[in-house]
Amino acid sequence: MDGESSMYPSTASQQTRRTRFVCISDTHNCTVKLPKGDVLIHCGDLTNQGSFSELSKQVAWLEGADFECKLVIAGNHDLTLDPEFFEQYGNYFHNNTPQKPDECRSLLTQSKTLIYLQHSSRTIKLISPSGPRTTFNVFGSPYVPSCGKWAFQYPRSDSAAAEKIWNDIPLDTDILITHGPARTHRDESRREAAGCESLRQAMWRVRPRIALCGHIHEARGVERVRWDLSNKFVRYKELESTYQWQDPGLGNQKNCLVDLTAKGGMSLDNDGSKVSSSSSPSTLVAHTDSRHATGATTATQTLEGASPGIGTRGLGGNPESARSNGPVLAGRLGRRETCVVNCAIQAASYPHSGPRRLHKPIVIDIDLPVWGSDS
């Protein structure tokens, strides 16, 4: 542990239990063998063009998978799931076989076993007697910087639009699911580094335990990002990391495992500490509009009000100081590290030519709080 640990004591005292996440993205109509786990997460691009036929097959595959909880977001190729985009451009893709986007979206929104996150958050409780009975807060969003004529995009050059989107991520988020990566973190392809800087800054603000993405197929892999919460001069600063993930499932029958548990010897330096009620106002919000999640699960909490002066955004230091980004630091200094995972299944970029090369799902083990235990 580095010298920061004495400055930022952990606030975690809940009982925890290992929870296994199986993570996939960018299947593009393919199916792969799914390892056993507690939670399945798909980070978007289920299909190539979002037709009803494509989506039906992917949804049926996911619905048939044996997991207690299954979370799904869309990607830029899932065209019919973005009503505004499809209304304007849908006929360019599906002029020979017209699609009904409402029916396409209902495959996910009306699913009895999938939780479809549409730029929205949920509090998940795993309740199976045979499962870990843990809880976590999740936020999922399909949006990516512009990359051609595809769905769920915002202008790459419009930082204000990007910041507005990613400021929606609640501070209490434990698991962040985005289709696209943050800048400099699992975002480099053979053409460019395509991640979003505003998303990276939002991750510094939220500091989730795990940040999952896809979109950039060639960037599949794992990083552990340590956030600098003491620097009072450089905004959104990260600490240098020497972590190198060696895929234990490469070329064999083993799982592609990322072990973040204490038992594994390299536990994540993130206690999931929540917002201090005395330092930042919070509002319970009933999600009712079309941007919010659908599917079967429990209530959700969205936090608002963390809006420091522009001169202090992204600055660390003493949370009580007017020179720090106090609202995102106070009561949350135990969130010092995030595991970033790009879990793209397709190995090559779209359009896929020749035999398809597919990666295996990435499996993450992490200690999460048992719901109902004393905090």
N, C-alpha and C positions, 0 to 999 in steps of 0.2 A: 504494500500500500504506500502511496506517495505521501508527501508532507501535507497535502490538502486534507487528509482524513481527520486530523485533529481539529481542523478549522471548521469542517462540515460534518458533525456527528450524524450518524444514522438515526432516523426516527422510526425505523421499522421494529415492531415487536409482535407482529401477528404470527400465528402458526402458518407455515408454508408447506407446500407439497409439490413434488415434481409434476409438471404438466407438459404433455408432448403435443407440439404443433407440427403438422405436415403441410408444407408450403409449396405452392405451384403457381405459375403464371405463364401467359403466352403459350397456351396449348394449341391454339389455332386449329381447332377441329380434331386434334389428336387426343388419344387417351393413353395413360401410362399406368403401370402398376403402382398402387398407393400403399405405402407402409402403414402399419397400425399406428393409431394415435388417438388423442382426445379431441383435437380440433383440426379441421381441414380448412385451409385458406387458399382461395384462388384470387390472384391479383390482377385479373383482367386479360383481355384479348382471348376470350374463350373461342372465338371464331375468326374467320378471315374477313367476312363482310356483314355479319350479323343477321343473316336470313333466318326465317322461322325454322327451316330444316336444320341449319347448322346449330342454332341455339337449342333446339329440341334434343338433339343427340348429346350435346355437352351437358345440358341440365339433367337428362336422364342418367348419364354416367355419374354426375356428382350426387344426385339424389340417392343413387344406389350404393354409394360409398358408406361404410360403417364407421361413422364418427358421431360422438355425442353432439358436437356443434360444427356447423359448416358455414363459413363466411365467404361471400362472393362480392367482388366489385366488377364493374365493366372496364373495358379498355378502349382505346381509340379505334380499333377495328370492329368493335361491336356496334355497328352504325345505328341499328334500329333502336338501341337503348337510349340514344340521345335525340329526343323528339325535335328540338330546334334544328339540329344539324340535318336530321333525316327529312324534315319538311322542305328544306332548301336544296339538298343535294342527293336525296335518296334515289331519285330516278336515274341519276348518272351511273349508279351501281346496280340497280335492280330493275332496269327498264323492261327486261324480257320476262321477269317473274316478279310482278309487283308484290311488295310486302305490306303487311298491316302492322305498323309498329306497336300499337296497343296490345295486339295479341302476342307479339314477340316479348314485350316487357312483362306481360302477365305470366310468362313462363317462370320468371324469377320472382316477381312481386307476389304471386299467388302460391308459390311453392310452400309446401307444409314442412319441409325439412331444411331448406336453405334460407339463410339470412342475407338478404341483398342490401348492401350498404350503398346509398346514393349520396355521397358527400355528407355523411351523417355518422353519428356515434351511437354506441350501445354499451350498456353494462351487462356483461355476460356472467351468469352463474351456472357452473356445471353441477348438476343435481343428481346424476346417476349414482346409486349406492356403490357401484363397482368402479366409479371414476375417482378422480382426485378431489372433487367437490371444491374447486377453487373458483376464484372470481377475477375478472379483469375488465378494464375499460378499453374499448376499441373504437377507432375512427377509420372510415374507409372512403376513398375518393378516386374517381376515374380520371381526373384532369391532368393534362400534360401540356408543356409548351408546344406551340405550333410546329408541325413536322409534315406538311403536306395537307391534302384535302381529306381529313379524317375527323372523327367525332371527338367530343369532350376536350376541346383545345382552347387555349388562351394565347394571345400574341406573345411570342418569345421576347420581344423588345419592350413590352409594357409591364414594367416592374410593379406599378401600382395595382394593376389587375391581378397579377400573381399574388401580391401581398394580401389583397382583399380575400382571395380564395383561401390561402393557407392560414390566415388569421382565424379561420373558423375552427381550427383544430383545438379542442378543449385541452386545458392544461393538465387535466387528470388522465389523459390518454396513456395507457400502458402499451398497447399494440397499435401501431400506425400502419395502415395499408394504403399505399398509393400505387397507381399503375406505373407512373414514371419515377425515376430516382431523383435524389437531391444532387446538386452540383458537387462534383469531385468524389462521390460515393457510389460506386458500382454503376457509373454512367457513361463509360467510354466505349465507343464502338470503333470499327475500322474507319469510319467516316469522321466522327467528331465526338467530343464530350458533350452530351446532350442533357445533362441534369439541370435542375432549376435552383438558382441561388436563393430565391425567396422561400422555397421549400426547405433548403438547408438552414436558413435563418429561423424558420418556424420550428425546426427540429431542435435548434439550440434553446429556443424559448420553452418548448414542451418537454424535451428530453425523454421520449418514451423508452421503455425497456427494449422493445424490438421495433424496427422500421422495415417493413417488407415492400418490395417493388418488383417490377419486371421491365417490360418495354424494350430495353436495350439487351437483346439476346446475348450478345457477345460478352456482356459484363456480368454474367452469372457469377455469384460468389458471395463471400461473407467478409465483413469488416467489423471491427469494434472501435467505435468513435468515443473518445474521452473529451468531455466538454470543459473548457477553461471557465470556471465560475469566479475566479479571483481577479482576472485582468480588468483593470479600470480604465484602460486606454484603447484597447483594440476590441472592436465590436464583433460579436458572434464568433469568438475565438475558440479553436480546438487545441487540444494538447497532442503532442506527437505520440503516435502509437506504433509499436513494433509487432503487433499481432499479425500473424500470417496463418490463414486457415488452410490446412491441408485436408482435402476432401477424402475422408476415409472410405467413401463408397466408389471411388474411381476405379473402374476396371474389375470390379468384383461384385459379390452379392450382398455386401454390407449396405447399411443405410448411409446416406450422405448426412452425417450427424454433426450438429453444432451443440455442444454440451455447455450450457451456461449455469448449471447447478453447482451448489456448494460441494456436493459429493464428487462432482467431476473434477474439482480442484482449480477451476478457473471461473468462479462465479461472477456474474455480472455486477458491476459496481453501480447498482441502481435499486434503491429500496422502494420505488414507486410512491414516494411520499406525496401527499395530497396538498392542495392549496390550503394555506392557513386562512381560516374564516375571519380572523382579525386583520389580515393584511390585504385581502383581495375580495371584493364583493362577488357573490355567486348567485346565479339564478337558476331555479329548476325550470326547464323549458319542455313543454309538451310538443313533441315533433309531429306536426300535422301537415306540413306542406310537402310538395312532390319531391323535394331534395332529400327528405329524410328516410330513414331505413324502413324496410318492410320485411316481414317474416316473423317467425315465432321466437320471442325471447322476452327479456325482462325490461324494466324501465331504464331510462338513460338520463344522465345529468350533463348539461352543457354549462360551461363556465364563461362568464363575460366580465368585462370591466377592467382587464389588465391592459391599460393603454398609457404607458409612461410618456413623458415628453420625448420628442423625437431625438433630442440630444443624448438620452440615456438608454435608448433601445439597444439591446445586445451587449450592454456593459455589465461586467461582474463586480464583485466586491461585497461590502457589507450591505445586506438587503435594506437596512434602515437608513442608509445614506441616500441623500437626494441625488448623488452622482451615479447610482447604480440602477439597473433595471429591476428595482425592488419588487414589483408585483409578480414577476415570474421567478424570483429567487426565494422570497420569504416562505419558509415552511417546506421548501422543495429542494434543499441543498443536498439531499441524499440521492438525487437523480443526477449522477455524474457520468454515466456511460450509456451508450445505445449500441445495440447490435444491429447492423444494417445488412439486410439479405436481399440480393437479387436472385429470385428463384425461377427465372425463365426456363421453360421446358424445351422450346425450340432452340436449337443451337445456332442456326443461321438466321439472318435477317429476312424479312418479307420483301419481295416474293420468294418463296422457297423453291429452289430448283434442284433437280436430282434427288437422290435418296435422302429422306429426312433424317437428320441426326438429332436425337432427343436426349436431353439430360434427365436424370432422375430427380424426383422431388427432394427438397432439402428438409430435413427433420431437425426441429429445435426442441431441446429439453430445457426447461426453465423452472425455477422455484417461484410459485405464485401463492398469494395468501388464500387460506381456506376461509370461505365465507362463513360468517357467524362467529369466527374466533375473535377474541378480544384484541383491540388495536391500541 
